[in-house]
Amino acid sequence: MDQKEAAEHSLAAVAKKFAPTPIATKILPAQPFYAAEHYHQDYYKTHAINYDMYKYGSGRKARLDELWDGKK
């Protein structure tokens, strides 16, 4: 399975899981990829406290829990 097929398969699975809510994600042609600098890699591991503060303070954790926990 190539990358586009994998993306389409994933999108279909998400759409089925969250139906009838429409999924806004579009699958576009691949663009050049530029890796981030080394200090950005695994930020959630190397800066766990900062990441946790962001995750809870921004409401990201609550939103992810709301989306995923309610649809299992």
RADATA-V591216 format. One record per backbone hydrogen bond with DSSP energy under -0.5 kcal/mol. CO is the residue of the C=O (numbers start at 1). NH is the residue of the N-H. If there is no record, write none. Layout:
# RADATA-V591216
CO NH
CO NH
This chain:
# RADATA-V591216
2 6
3 7
4 8
5 9
6 10
7 11
8 12
9 13
10 14
11 15
12 16
13 17
14 18
15 19
16 19
18 21
22 24
26 28
37 40
37 41
38 41
40 43
42 45
42 46
43 47
45 48
47 51
48 52
49 53
50 54
51 55
52 56
53 57
54 58
55 60
55 61
56 59
59 63
60 64
61 65
62 66
63 67
64 68
65 69
65 70
66 70
68 71
69 72
